[in-house]
């Protein structure tokens, strides 16, 4: 998939194109899933030097619960003087996204039926 993403960093454009590819893996016995995503960022300084890899792990916990874990990493394929800026921005964006996702999921799951 491809989309535009707003940027708030000190360097570069106000938004960028992002390409994502995803793979869904399942645990045995329907006990969980892993959504692995690789993102390539275009239109930013040094964009060709890294890719962002993340995984959302959803595991069965107890009789009725689930545990959601989000893992993220920035894979630098080439040297980039902006490595610390890119890494920090990626972790901040992921943290913000997950908090919004968690709040939306909790709101949905606690609605009266």
ABEGO torsion letter per residue (X at the ends): XBBBBBBABABEBABBBBBBBBBBBBBBGGAEBBBBBBBBBBGBBGAAABBBBBBBBBBBBEAABBBBBBBBBBBBABBBAAAAAAAAAAAAAAAAAAAAAAAAAAAAAABBX
